[in-house]
Amino acid sequence: MLGVVLSRVKLLVLPGLLAACATQPLQYREVVPPQAVYAAPIQSDQPVVALALGSGGDRGFAHIGVIKALEANHIKVDMVLGTSAGSVVGALYAGGYDGDALEKLALEMDRGKLKDYAFSRRGYVRGEQLQDFVNRALKNRSIEQLDKPFVAVATQLGSGRRVAFNRGNTGMAVRASSSIPGVFYPVLISGEEYVDGDLKEPVPVTLAREMGADFIIAVDISQQPKDHPELGDIIDILKQSLRIMRQSILSQDLKSAQVVIRPEIGVTPEIDAASKLRLIKIGEDATTAAMPMIREWLQKIATEKSLERAAPQ
């Protein structure tokens, strides 16, 4: 997600144009702030399946394809965890949107209306429109009222610690998880400021394990470091540096996932209806290719649990 910052730096030279962008009135202004509260790990005789959706900005449309493929193959997901772009898709999925409904919503969504520009020393996108978009789509249901257990990962700006929002307003939790430093305003929640969860856990695999998942499907949509980059200027150098830094974090976190899906996206495209559909298809294809491994792991874990139940106490 942090790589998106540099690709959007050029927007800073267009304050007059951005300030002129109209935004729609907020439907849900007063909301219950999200919280991170302890929840006992899920216990089940069947494999507990977690879907961990990673950050990646506009590349997040690929997450929809992942969900479509899982549903097409009747893979039941018991909990959903998301960081940044993954939190947006994850919240809607946990709230009852299936793959087809997510695709329809994505095609109808006007991304320009989600960017409430307001230049200050704190950032230049407030993020309230993104928060309200999620709340509208979910009829303002709180996280604990969603159809599946859901967690949005954010970073507490003051302490630098990872925060897993699992109670309270869903839209505000997603907004905090998606608030790219230097672009979005930090989100003030109960006296503390929060920014993009990508800083601490780009793909929330470790958190899924803590929540009791037996089987974790991790989706990494990040743009990988280039092997032989042409580093022409400081922007190229910073982009490559951020990719390297991010991969250092991911290389450790992803070890806990049984299956890691990496859609072959390449360079992030300019987003229009055609590219949204292409990203969705790329996510779908990558998940379909991983399906034999997913089934193998599910069978293995189910067998292990069955043997544990049958063992004398």
Secondary structure, DSSP 8 states (H G I E B T S, - for coil): -HHHHHHTGGGGG-HHHHHT------S--S----B---------SS--EEEEE---GGGGHHHHHHHHHHHHTT----EEEEETHHHHHHHHHHTT--HHHHHHHHHH--GGGG--EEEETTEEE--HHHHHHHHHHTTT-BGGGSSS-EEEEEEETTT--EEEE-BSBHHHHHHHHT--TTTB--EEETTEEEEEGGGT-SS-HHHHHHTT-SEEEEE-------SS----SHHHHHHHHHHHHHHHHHHHHGGG-SEEE-----S----SHHHHHHHHHHHHHHHHHHHHHHHHHHHHHHHHHHHHHHS--
